[in-house]
């Protein structure tokens, strides 16, 4: 009788282990699928954003990358030294920033008088900002096809509510903004700013 009980207990443990292994395997497949889907979705979004921006430039009107999106491409930001570029979206809503830099509400378009401000997450589209140095060129192509070249003049770390940015400042300025510290995993009150001044308008792309 004791042998039968021990045998049943051993079979139960083996069955439980097999079930646990199967469950862990299923969870692993789900997570792997999500891990593949998220980068694939991000890559597809960038293709659609690039297509919508090109169409905006060609047609001279805002074009949404997909019908239910609440914003549209406003500009392309390029940093030639790094070979980096990103499509910036109109506005700085959470949805916009999930897909690219956002043109901060209340600031002028690139190339216009004042300070144009574009913000993005530190771990995605503006992850390279820490490597930008004074003298680097930043090129902004607007959705109307006009392009402008800026030279980086400096960087700063500021509180989000005391940035010192004046959208109406004399001259033509550009600020790229992201969260600080650049390598942190949690939100904080500080922002990292890359400041630049207009060199000259560039030719149409």
Backbone as a chain_set.jsonl record, in Angstrom:
{"seq": "XXXXXXXXXXXXXXXXXXXXXXXXXXXXXXXXXXXXXXXXXXXXXXXXXXXXXXXXXXXXXXXXXXXXXXXXXXXXXXXXXXXXXXXXXXXXXXXXXXXXXXXXXXXXXXXXXXXXXXXXXXXXXXXXXXXXXXXXXXXXXXXXXXXXXXXXXXXXXXXXXXXXXXXXXXXXXXXXXXXXXXXXXXXXXXXXXXXXXXXXXXXXX", "coords": {"N": [[0.838, -1.2, 0.0], [1.919, 1.236, 0.847], [3.885, 1.493, -1.089], [2.33, 1.887, -3.372], [1.169, 4.374, -2.782], [3.449, 6.01, -2.707], [4.245, 5.711, -5.353], [2.055, 6.853, -6.694], [2.267, 9.48, -5.752], [4.711, 10.189, -6.849], [4.092, 10.054, -9.557], [2.208, 12.088, -9.645], [3.795, 14.316, -9.019], [5.506, 14.304, -11.238], [3.647, 14.752, -13.259], [2.746, 17.288, -12.534], [5.102, 18.742, -12.866], [5.476, 18.454, -15.615], [3.224, 19.842, -16.513], [3.782, 22.395, -15.535], [6.091, 22.944, -16.967], [5.051, 22.974, -19.544], [3.332, 25.164, -19.314], [5.155, 27.239, -18.786], [6.543, 27.122, -21.172], [4.525, 27.914, -22.94], [4.07, 30.528, -22.043], [6.563, 31.593, -22.63], [6.518, 31.461, -25.432], [4.475, 33.288, -25.97], [5.604, 35.672, -24.933], [7.874, 35.844, -26.536], [6.651, 36.151, -28.988], [5.426, 38.649, -28.594], [7.723, 40.143, -28.223], [8.831, 40.069, -30.758], [6.764, 41.233, -32.213], [6.476, 43.901, -31.293], [8.906, 45.353, -32.12], [8.507, 44.958, -34.871], [6.089, 46.272, -35.32], [6.865, 48.884, -34.676], [8.758, 49.351, -36.684], [7.145, 49.18, -38.964], [5.471, 51.37, -38.486], [7.284, 53.487, -38.789], [7.858, 53.304, -41.508], [5.345, 53.949, -42.569], [5.09, 56.554, -41.575], [7.211, 57.857, -42.895], [6.293, 57.604, -45.517], [3.901, 59.071, -45.392], [4.946, 61.582, -44.8], [6.473, 62.161, -47.108], [4.387, 62.267, -48.935], [2.996, 64.457, -47.908], [4.826, 66.545, -48.4], [4.851, 66.445, -51.179], [2.186, 67.026, -51.852], [1.581, 69.294, -50.442], [-0.031, 69.43, -48.192], [-1.232, 68.374, -44.971], [-0.828, 64.959, -44.189], [-2.119, 62.089, -42.791], [-0.507, 59.244, -41.29], [-1.941, 56.89, -40.843], [-5.473, 56.3, -40.805], [-6.8, 56.607, -38.239], [-5.056, 57.915, -36.608], [-4.133, 60.615, -34.448], [-2.582, 62.747, -35.211], [-0.043, 64.119, -37.435], [2.727, 63.936, -39.766], [5.097, 66.508, -39.296], [7.641, 67.418, -39.806], [10.98, 66.52, -40.876], [13.714, 65.582, -38.974], [17.16, 65.781, -39.126], [20.416, 64.599, -38.378], [23.33, 64.934, -39.629], [25.991, 64.093, -38.935], [25.701, 61.774, -37.476], [24.219, 60.293, -39.152], [21.543, 60.083, -38.638], [17.99, 60.251, -38.582], [14.613, 61.389, -38.121], [11.077, 61.324, -38.267], [9.222, 64.022, -37.295], [6.319, 64.706, -35.401], [3.209, 66.532, -35.44], [2.502, 68.398, -32.597], [2.743, 67.466, -29.069], [1.65, 65.249, -27.799], [1.064, 62.243, -25.832], [0.573, 60.08, -27.552], [1.709, 60.957, -29.949], [4.447, 61.169, -29.198], [5.017, 58.534, -28.796], [5.634, 57.538, -31.238], [7.506, 59.147, -32.45], [9.605, 62.152, -32.49], [7.996, 65.085, -31.149], [6.57, 68.126, -32.286], [6.609, 70.764, -30.244], [3.725, 72.158, -28.837], [2.737, 75.559, -29.288], [5.172, 76.587, -30.001], [7.168, 78.057, -32.646], [7.265, 77.037, -36.165], [10.096, 75.276, -37.521], [12.67, 77.332, -38.761], [11.249, 79.682, -38.658], [10.819, 82.91, -37.001], [11.853, 83.031, -33.606], [11.819, 80.308, -31.207], [11.893, 77.091, -32.166], [10.734, 74.043, -30.922], [11.395, 70.651, -30.403], [10.492, 67.587, -29.021], [11.38, 64.384, -27.644], [11.454, 60.894, -26.624], [14.039, 59.759, -24.418], [15.064, 57.221, -24.703], [14.571, 56.334, -27.218], [13.94, 57.901, -30.054], [15.481, 60.185, -29.525], [17.739, 59.206, -28.351], [20.375, 59.572, -28.992], [21.131, 62.127, -28.316], [22.902, 62.807, -26.268], [25.374, 62.564, -27.416], [25.661, 64.621, -29.161], [27.4, 67.521, -30.16], [28.63, 70.943, -29.693], [28.633, 72.834, -32.665], [27.874, 70.78, -34.321], [25.759, 69.926, -37.072], [22.274, 70.348, -37.541], [19.56, 69.436, -39.434], [16.452, 70.486, -40.578], [13.617, 69.547, -42.236], [10.669, 70.807, -43.329], [7.11, 70.023, -43.588], [6.17, 71.429, -45.724], [8.14, 71.317, -47.523], [10.274, 73.063, -47.302], [13.595, 73.536, -46.157], [15.928, 73.748, -43.441], [19.041, 74.692, -42.034], [20.771, 74.201, -39.036], [23.168, 75.123, -36.507], [24.602, 73.556, -33.742], [24.778, 75.147, -30.644], [25.103, 74.73, -27.948], [24.453, 72.862, -24.863], [22.126, 72.011, -22.232], [20.984, 71.303, -18.891], [17.918, 71.328, -17.373], [15.135, 72.159, -15.206], [11.867, 70.912, -15.872], [9.866, 72.817, -15.63], [11.233, 75.171, -15.573], [12.65, 75.924, -17.902], [13.654, 78.026, -19.375], [13.277, 78.457, -22.038], [12.311, 80.527, -24.653], [9.751, 80.927, -26.724], [9.342, 83.144, -28.313], [11.724, 84.409, -28.675], [14.145, 86.722, -30.004], [15.554, 86.221, -33.279], [16.34, 83.054, -34.887], [15.867, 80.051, -33.631], [16.55, 76.684, -32.45], [15.519, 73.95, -30.477], [16.183, 70.783, -29.235], [14.704, 68.467, -27.176], [14.799, 66.269, -24.34], [14.265, 63.759, -21.758], [16.073, 63.852, -18.639], [18.162, 62.184, -16.245], [19.952, 60.808, -19.099], [20.283, 58.031, -19.192], [18.478, 57.02, -17.386], [15.777, 55.044, -15.945], [13.38, 55.762, -14.955], [10.847, 58.354, -14.815], [11.691, 61.852, -14.42], [12.166, 65.223, -13.052], [13.827, 66.745, -14.632], [15.176, 68.072, -17.715], [16.963, 67.528, -20.762], [18.55, 69.668, -22.946], [19.311, 70.381, -26.291], [20.681, 73.01, -27.926], [20.38, 75.182, -30.727], [21.263, 77.325, -33.519], [19.985, 79.026, -36.385], [21.634, 78.505, -39.451], [21.416, 78.856, -42.275], [18.79, 78.905, -44.713], [18.195, 75.781, -46.32], [18.3, 74.047, -49.487], [15.353, 72.857, -51.245], [14.342, 69.468, -50.541]], "CA": [[0.0, 0.0, 0.0], [2.833, 2.365, 0.924], [4.542, 1.617, -2.389], [1.373, 2.466, -4.318], [1.034, 5.794, -2.449], [4.662, 6.674, -3.157], [4.208, 5.722, -6.817], [1.064, 7.855, -7.105], [2.822, 10.806, -5.452], [5.759, 10.462, -7.833], [3.423, 10.337, -10.834], [1.585, 13.401, -9.517], [4.849, 15.321, -9.125], [5.957, 14.344, -12.624], [2.595, 15.41, -14.042], [2.767, 18.716, -12.208], [6.289, 19.318, -13.484], [5.223, 18.543, -17.059], [2.254, 20.924, -16.725], [4.477, 23.656, -15.306], [6.988, 23.152, -18.103], [4.217, 23.358, -20.692], [2.854, 26.522, -19.079], [6.286, 28.143, -18.987], [6.809, 27.152, -22.609], [3.492, 28.737, -23.581], [4.361, 31.926, -21.691], [7.739, 31.977, -23.403], [6.104, 31.712, -26.815], [3.715, 34.546, -26.006], [6.534, 36.786, -24.761], [8.709, 35.928, -27.732], [5.814, 36.73, -30.04], [5.303, 40.078, -28.318], [9.03, 40.751, -28.448], [8.997, 40.235, -32.2], [5.713, 42.092, -32.749], [6.7, 45.306, -30.955], [9.826, 45.972, -33.086], [7.914, 44.932, -36.21], [5.096, 47.347, -35.357], [7.593, 50.16, -34.699], [9.355, 49.499, -38.009], [6.059, 49.473, -39.898], [5.025, 52.743, -38.235], [8.242, 54.411, -39.385], [7.644, 53.272, -42.954], [4.117, 54.704, -42.851], [5.37, 57.959, -41.3], [8.028, 58.357, -44.001], [5.427, 57.698, -46.692], [2.978, 60.188, -45.194], [5.708, 62.833, -44.893], [6.771, 62.389, -48.523], [3.135, 62.67, -49.575], [2.709, 65.815, -47.44], [5.7, 67.455, -49.14], [4.442, 66.455, -52.587], [0.846, 67.581, -52.027], [1.452, 70.565, -49.738], [-1.089, 69.335, -47.18], [-0.956, 67.359, -43.942], [-1.313, 63.616, -44.504], [-1.974, 61.173, -41.66], [0.085, 57.958, -41.677], [-3.052, 55.944, -40.855], [-6.678, 57.125, -40.642], [-7.25, 56.864, -36.872], [-4.002, 58.615, -35.877], [-4.627, 61.947, -34.131], [-1.622, 63.759, -35.622], [0.494, 63.909, -38.775], [4.12, 64.362, -39.851], [5.296, 67.952, -39.4], [8.997, 67.723, -40.264], [12.005, 65.488, -40.7], [14.902, 66.095, -38.291], [18.332, 65.006, -39.538], [21.713, 64.949, -37.794], [24.208, 64.28, -40.602], [27.2, 63.457, -38.383], [25.349, 60.44, -36.998], [23.388, 59.611, -40.134], [20.276, 59.816, -37.97], [16.861, 61.102, -38.94], [13.335, 60.959, -37.55], [9.925, 62.125, -38.638], [8.601, 64.687, -36.148], [4.865, 64.799, -35.529], [2.598, 67.768, -34.953], [2.046, 68.282, -31.221], [3.576, 66.687, -28.153], [0.812, 64.327, -27.023], [1.675, 60.952, -25.556], [0.506, 59.229, -28.739], [2.708, 61.427, -30.904], [5.789, 60.837, -28.729], [5.22, 57.086, -28.877], [6.065, 57.182, -32.583], [8.575, 60.006, -32.948], [9.655, 63.453, -31.834], [6.818, 65.922, -31.313], [6.767, 69.582, -32.356], [5.944, 71.216, -29.023], [2.669, 73.152, -29.05], [3.032, 76.917, -28.872], [6.465, 77.048, -30.516], [7.068, 78.257, -34.093], [7.846, 76.042, -37.06], [11.513, 75.455, -37.802], [12.949, 78.345, -39.762], [10.522, 80.92, -38.367], [11.351, 83.679, -35.879], [11.575, 82.444, -32.303], [12.475, 79.048, -30.862], [11.159, 75.866, -32.476], [11.124, 73.014, -29.96], [10.972, 69.283, -30.69], [10.786, 66.721, -27.872], [11.237, 62.947, -27.888], [11.909, 60.065, -25.516], [15.5, 59.605, -24.337], [15.485, 55.854, -24.999], [14.202, 55.964, -28.594], [14.331, 58.759, -31.161], [16.504, 61.148, -29.119], [18.729, 58.519, -27.522], [21.709, 59.992, -29.398], [21.369, 63.537, -28.011], [24.063, 62.958, -25.401], [26.592, 62.569, -28.23], [25.683, 65.824, -29.985], [28.37, 68.487, -29.664], [28.581, 72.256, -30.344], [29.149, 72.838, -34.028], [27.17, 69.78, -35.129], [24.659, 70.451, -37.877], [20.956, 69.733, -37.494], [18.785, 69.871, -40.593], [15.018, 70.259, -40.4], [12.815, 69.692, -43.451], [9.27, 70.933, -42.958], [6.214, 69.304, -44.48], [5.958, 72.22, -46.937], [9.301, 71.102, -48.363], [11.373, 73.974, -46.99], [14.59, 72.922, -45.275], [16.72, 74.732, -42.719], [20.235, 74.16, -41.386], [21.105, 74.809, -37.748], [24.415, 74.708, -35.868], [24.447, 73.404, -32.289], [25.539, 76.143, -29.89], [25.361, 74.277, -26.588], [23.488, 71.968, -24.223], [21.787, 72.43, -20.872], [20.082, 70.476, -18.09], [17.008, 72.274, -16.719], [13.861, 71.619, -14.727], [10.859, 70.987, -16.921], [9.063, 74.029, -15.465], [12.111, 76.338, -15.589], [13.547, 75.617, -19.009], [14.241, 79.237, -19.931], [13.016, 78.542, -23.478], [11.392, 81.599, -25.035], [9.319, 80.7, -28.105], [9.302, 84.415, -29.034], [13.047, 85.03, -28.61], [14.639, 87.248, -31.284], [16.394, 85.276, -34.006], [15.736, 81.785, -35.293], [16.532, 79.06, -32.784], [16.013, 75.325, -32.411], [15.841, 73.171, -29.282], [15.779, 69.376, -29.16], [14.583, 68.231, -25.736], [14.456, 64.93, -23.876], [14.357, 63.641, -20.299], [17.394, 63.712, -18.022], [19.369, 61.714, -16.925], [19.676, 60.099, -20.342], [20.245, 56.587, -19.003], [17.566, 56.632, -16.295], [14.643, 54.203, -16.318], [12.147, 56.321, -14.394], [10.701, 59.781, -15.134], [12.214, 62.812, -13.457], [11.75, 66.6, -13.341], [14.815, 67.482, -15.415], [15.188, 67.882, -19.163], [18.234, 67.794, -21.442], [18.274, 70.486, -24.118], [20.344, 70.693, -27.29], [20.293, 74.318, -28.461], [21.018, 75.455, -32.011], [20.865, 78.565, -34.196], [19.874, 78.879, -37.833], [22.765, 78.889, -40.29], [20.835, 79.396, -43.484], [17.858, 77.956, -45.318], [18.771, 74.835, -47.267], [17.476, 73.852, -50.683], [14.282, 71.871, -51.108], [14.906, 68.109, -50.609]], "C": [[0.875, 1.253, 0.0], [3.522, 2.602, -0.41], [3.622, 2.262, -3.403], [1.209, 3.97, -4.067], [2.249, 6.566, -2.948], [4.688, 6.786, -4.673], [3.235, 6.768, -7.324], [1.591, 9.263, -6.876], [3.889, 11.181, -6.473], [5.146, 10.8, -9.185], [2.782, 11.721, -10.811], [2.625, 14.509, -9.682], [5.348, 15.452, -10.563], [4.941, 15.05, -13.519], [2.58, 16.908, -13.807], [3.956, 19.402, -12.858], [6.103, 19.472, -14.988], [4.257, 19.682, -17.365], [2.919, 22.284, -16.56], [5.406, 23.982, -16.472], [6.21, 23.599, -19.335], [3.721, 24.794, -20.552], [3.966, 27.539, -19.315], [6.638, 28.249, -20.469], [5.813, 28.027, -23.347], [3.719, 30.211, -23.304], [5.556, 32.439, -22.492], [7.395, 32.285, -24.852], [5.351, 33.028, -26.945], [4.66, 35.737, -25.906], [7.438, 36.958, -25.966], [7.928, 36.553, -28.881], [5.645, 38.225, -29.852], [6.618, 40.791, -28.593], [9.311, 40.968, -29.919], [7.997, 41.233, -32.759], [5.98, 43.559, -32.486], [7.711, 45.962, -31.893], [9.252, 46.006, -34.498], [6.896, 46.054, -36.363], [5.781, 48.703, -35.437], [8.198, 50.403, -36.073], [8.296, 49.843, -39.044], [5.581, 50.904, -39.73], [5.97, 53.742, -38.877], [8.116, 54.449, -40.902], [6.428, 54.105, -43.329], [4.323, 56.195, -42.605], [6.193, 58.578, -42.431], [7.171, 58.553, -45.25], [4.478, 58.886, -46.575], [3.705, 61.523, -45.305], [6.024, 63.162, -46.349], [5.525, 62.857, -49.27], [2.749, 64.091, -49.176], [3.531, 66.835, -48.218], [5.225, 67.576, -50.582], [3.117, 67.181, -52.792], [0.653, 68.93, -51.343], [0.334, 70.587, -48.71], [-0.732, 68.229, -46.196], [-1.597, 66.034, -44.318], [-1.071, 62.723, -43.291], [-1.361, 59.854, -42.127], [-0.914, 56.814, -41.673], [-4.29, 56.694, -40.374], [-7.025, 57.493, -39.206], [-6.183, 57.563, -36.02], [-4.442, 60.05, -35.643], [-3.642, 63.065, -34.469], [-1.053, 63.388, -36.982], [1.946, 64.374, -38.788], [4.235, 65.872, -40.079], [6.662, 68.3, -39.984], [9.85, 66.459, -40.202], [13.221, 66.164, -40.069], [16.067, 65.184, -38.647], [19.573, 65.519, -38.815], [22.766, 64.24, -38.638], [25.408, 63.558, -40.0], [26.931, 62.038, -37.908], [24.6, 59.639, -38.049], [22.025, 59.265, -39.57], [19.199, 60.759, -38.488], [15.597, 60.53, -38.317], [12.249, 61.89, -38.051], [9.316, 62.694, -37.362], [7.12, 64.879, -36.426], [4.351, 66.109, -34.952], [2.079, 67.553, -33.539], [2.923, 67.375, -30.387], [2.735, 65.802, -27.236], [1.566, 63.025, -26.78], [1.664, 60.037, -26.764], [1.545, 59.649, -29.764], [4.106, 60.977, -30.486], [6.058, 59.331, -28.739], [5.799, 56.681, -30.227], [7.195, 58.052, -33.121], [8.656, 61.28, -32.143], [8.36, 64.217, -32.082], [7.209, 67.387, -31.39], [5.938, 70.194, -31.236], [4.954, 72.333, -29.332], [3.094, 74.525, -28.542], [4.39, 77.418, -29.304], [6.382, 77.141, -32.037], [7.605, 77.073, -34.884], [9.338, 76.316, -37.217], [11.68, 76.478, -38.921], [12.255, 79.662, -39.528], [11.171, 81.635, -37.178], [10.933, 83.046, -34.555], [12.325, 81.142, -32.113], [11.55, 77.874, -31.162], [11.66, 74.759, -31.554], [10.531, 71.671, -30.377], [11.406, 68.407, -29.523], [10.583, 65.265, -28.255], [11.776, 62.191, -26.684], [13.415, 59.837, -25.589], [15.981, 58.21, -24.727], [15.095, 55.411, -26.408], [14.779, 56.985, -29.571], [15.388, 59.798, -30.8], [17.544, 60.497, -28.214], [20.15, 58.994, -27.821], [22.061, 61.407, -28.941], [22.598, 63.759, -27.129], [25.378, 63.014, -26.167], [26.703, 63.807, -29.109], [26.593, 66.867, -29.346], [28.182, 69.845, -30.351], [29.26, 72.217, -31.712], [28.49, 71.8, -34.912], [26.028, 70.446, -35.898], [23.386, 69.648, -37.636], [20.159, 70.303, -38.659], [17.32, 69.52, -40.348], [14.32, 70.539, -41.727], [11.355, 69.722, -43.032], [8.386, 70.215, -43.967], [5.844, 70.118, -45.715], [7.152, 72.128, -47.881], [10.468, 72.024, -48.09], [12.301, 73.332, -45.955], [15.487, 73.992, -44.679], [17.872, 74.033, -42.005], [20.516, 74.943, -40.116], [22.472, 74.299, -37.297], [24.19, 74.659, -34.365], [25.356, 74.404, -31.584], [25.854, 75.7, -28.467], [24.282, 73.336, -26.093], [23.22, 72.469, -22.811], [20.906, 71.383, -20.212], [19.234, 71.429, -17.264], [15.829, 71.516, -16.11], [12.813, 71.825, -15.807], [10.053, 72.283, -16.844], [9.909, 75.299, -15.39], [13.148, 76.17, -16.698], [14.261, 76.85, -19.548], [14.02, 79.386, -21.429], [11.984, 79.633, -23.734], [10.981, 81.383, -26.489], [9.356, 81.963, -28.961], [10.659, 85.121, -29.042], [13.468, 85.573, -29.972], [15.577, 86.236, -31.957], [15.626, 84.021, -34.358], [16.509, 80.648, -34.619], [15.817, 77.713, -32.877], [16.439, 74.679, -31.109], [15.316, 71.754, -29.462], [15.817, 68.997, -27.688], [14.231, 66.782, -25.445], [14.628, 64.883, -22.365], [15.808, 63.439, -19.855], [17.236, 63.062, -16.653], [19.048, 60.823, -18.123], [19.54, 58.598, -20.143], [19.256, 56.107, -17.961], [16.383, 55.835, -16.83], [13.316, 54.747, -15.799], [12.07, 57.805, -14.726], [11.281, 60.651, -14.025], [11.846, 64.219, -13.885], [12.69, 67.355, -14.284], [14.756, 67.101, -16.897], [16.569, 68.245, -19.708], [17.923, 68.512, -22.744], [19.513, 70.585, -24.997], [19.875, 71.944, -28.012], [21.066, 74.597, -29.744], [20.476, 76.749, -32.605], [20.882, 78.325, -35.699], [21.151, 79.346, -38.523], [22.244, 79.59, -41.53], [19.775, 78.418, -43.966], [18.569, 77.05, -46.301], [17.83, 74.706, -48.462], [16.359, 72.859, -50.402], [14.866, 70.484, -51.275], [14.646, 67.496, -51.976]], "O": [[0.62, 2.205, -0.738], [3.724, 3.744, -0.825], [4.058, 3.087, -4.206], [1.121, 4.752, -5.014], [2.113, 7.639, -3.537], [5.095, 7.809, -5.223], [3.537, 7.493, -8.271], [1.387, 10.145, -7.71], [3.971, 12.329, -6.91], [5.606, 11.708, -9.877], [2.8, 12.442, -11.809], [2.394, 15.5, -10.374], [5.584, 16.557, -11.05], [5.298, 15.828, -14.404], [2.424, 17.698, -14.738], [3.833, 20.524, -13.349], [6.509, 20.475, -15.574], [4.433, 20.406, -18.345], [2.665, 23.209, -17.331], [5.501, 25.129, -16.909], [6.645, 24.481, -20.075], [3.688, 25.548, -21.524], [3.755, 28.567, -19.958], [6.986, 29.323, -20.96], [6.175, 28.781, -24.251], [3.585, 31.049, -24.195], [5.557, 33.574, -22.969], [7.907, 33.241, -25.434], [5.553, 33.785, -27.895], [4.553, 36.691, -26.676], [7.737, 38.081, -26.372], [8.452, 37.365, -29.644], [5.708, 38.989, -30.814], [6.634, 41.901, -29.125], [9.959, 41.946, -30.291], [8.322, 41.997, -33.668], [5.739, 44.391, -33.36], [7.424, 47.034, -32.426], [9.476, 46.962, -35.24], [6.839, 46.711, -37.402], [5.337, 49.579, -36.178], [8.163, 51.524, -36.579], [8.516, 50.697, -39.904], [5.312, 51.586, -40.719], [5.524, 54.736, -39.45], [8.252, 55.51, -41.511], [6.467, 54.874, -44.289], [3.79, 57.02, -43.347], [5.907, 59.691, -42.874], [7.31, 59.553, -45.954], [4.273, 59.621, -47.541], [3.156, 62.487, -45.837], [5.865, 64.304, -46.78], [5.599, 63.735, -50.13], [2.235, 64.849, -49.999], [3.009, 67.865, -48.647], [5.198, 68.671, -51.144], [2.94, 67.875, -53.793], [-0.317, 69.636, -51.621], [-0.194, 71.652, -48.391], [-0.028, 67.277, -46.534], [-2.761, 65.986, -44.716], [0.059, 62.614, -42.816], [-1.655, 59.391, -43.229], [-0.751, 55.857, -42.43], [-4.162, 57.643, -39.6], [-7.505, 58.601, -38.969], [-6.396, 57.778, -34.827], [-5.057, 60.657, -36.52], [-3.843, 64.208, -34.059], [-1.527, 62.446, -37.617], [2.355, 65.132, -37.909], [3.561, 66.436, -40.94], [6.826, 69.359, -40.589], [9.488, 65.471, -39.563], [13.7, 67.185, -40.562], [15.982, 63.965, -38.492], [19.757, 66.727, -38.661], [23.067, 63.071, -38.396], [25.806, 62.509, -40.506], [27.826, 61.192, -37.932], [24.368, 58.443, -37.871], [21.415, 58.273, -39.969], [19.468, 61.921, -38.792], [15.52, 59.337, -38.022], [12.47, 63.087, -38.235], [8.94, 61.948, -36.458], [6.721, 65.178, -37.552], [4.984, 66.714, -34.086], [1.301, 66.63, -33.3], [3.739, 66.616, -30.911], [3.053, 65.623, -26.061], [2.57, 62.74, -27.433], [2.621, 59.297, -26.993], [2.191, 58.802, -30.382], [4.867, 60.465, -31.307], [7.213, 58.909, -28.695], [6.387, 55.607, -30.354], [7.784, 57.723, -34.151], [7.873, 61.482, -31.215], [7.703, 64.02, -33.105], [8.078, 67.841, -30.646], [4.709, 70.149, -31.271], [5.287, 73.317, -29.993], [3.733, 74.64, -27.496], [4.742, 78.56, -29.01], [5.623, 76.4, -32.661], [8.307, 76.217, -34.346], [9.788, 77.451, -37.064], [10.929, 76.486, -39.896], [12.625, 80.669, -40.132], [11.967, 81.048, -36.445], [9.801, 82.585, -34.405], [13.337, 80.893, -32.768], [10.539, 77.686, -30.485], [12.867, 74.557, -31.42], [9.339, 71.56, -30.665], [12.554, 68.475, -29.085], [9.73, 64.942, -29.082], [12.462, 62.758, -25.834], [13.992, 59.736, -26.672], [17.156, 58.022, -25.045], [15.268, 54.244, -26.759], [15.969, 56.943, -29.883], [16.122, 60.253, -31.677], [18.164, 61.176, -27.396], [21.039, 58.833, -26.985], [23.189, 61.849, -29.157], [23.259, 64.792, -27.237], [26.389, 63.463, -25.628], [27.738, 64.022, -29.739], [26.558, 67.069, -28.133], [27.643, 69.91, -31.456], [30.331, 71.631, -31.873], [28.538, 71.918, -36.136], [25.417, 71.405, -35.426], [23.421, 68.421, -37.541], [20.096, 71.519, -38.841], [16.994, 68.398, -39.96], [14.422, 71.639, -42.272], [10.858, 68.763, -42.442], [8.833, 69.844, -45.052], [5.269, 69.577, -46.658], [7.174, 72.786, -48.922], [11.562, 71.789, -48.603], [11.854, 72.679, -45.012], [15.774, 75.008, -45.312], [17.716, 72.945, -41.45], [20.503, 76.174, -40.108], [22.884, 73.194, -37.651], [23.654, 75.6, -33.78], [26.546, 74.498, -31.883], [26.77, 76.234, -27.842], [23.319, 73.045, -26.803], [23.993, 73.255, -22.263], [20.171, 70.662, -20.887], [19.774, 72.255, -16.529], [15.568, 70.367, -16.466], [12.867, 72.795, -16.562], [9.606, 72.796, -17.87], [9.374, 76.386, -15.168], [14.353, 76.261, -16.465], [15.348, 76.74, -20.114], [14.518, 80.335, -22.034], [10.921, 79.66, -23.114], [11.777, 81.628, -27.395], [9.396, 81.88, -30.189], [10.738, 86.303, -29.378], [13.179, 84.953, -30.995], [16.297, 85.496, -31.286], [14.415, 83.936, -34.153], [17.641, 80.335, -34.987], [14.67, 77.613, -33.311], [17.581, 74.833, -30.678], [14.15, 71.551, -29.801], [16.835, 69.181, -27.022], [13.478, 66.146, -26.182], [15.083, 65.852, -21.758], [16.643, 62.928, -20.6], [16.266, 63.354, -15.954], [18.007, 60.168, -18.16], [18.766, 57.951, -20.848], [19.194, 54.911, -17.674], [16.03, 55.932, -18.005], [12.251, 54.249, -16.165], [13.101, 58.454, -14.902], [11.353, 60.251, -12.863], [11.276, 64.407, -14.959], [12.388, 68.476, -14.692], [14.355, 66.0, -17.274], [17.248, 69.135, -19.195], [17.13, 68.03, -23.553], [20.617, 70.838, -24.514], [18.812, 71.953, -28.634], [22.254, 74.29, -29.844], [19.39, 77.209, -32.253], [21.674, 77.537, -36.215], [21.68, 80.419, -38.234], [22.573, 80.744, -41.805], [19.849, 77.228, -43.663], [19.449, 77.496, -47.037], [16.703, 75.201, -48.436], [16.418, 72.108, -49.428], [15.794, 70.306, -52.064], [15.043, 66.358, -52.228]]}, "num_chains": 1, "name": "protein.A"}
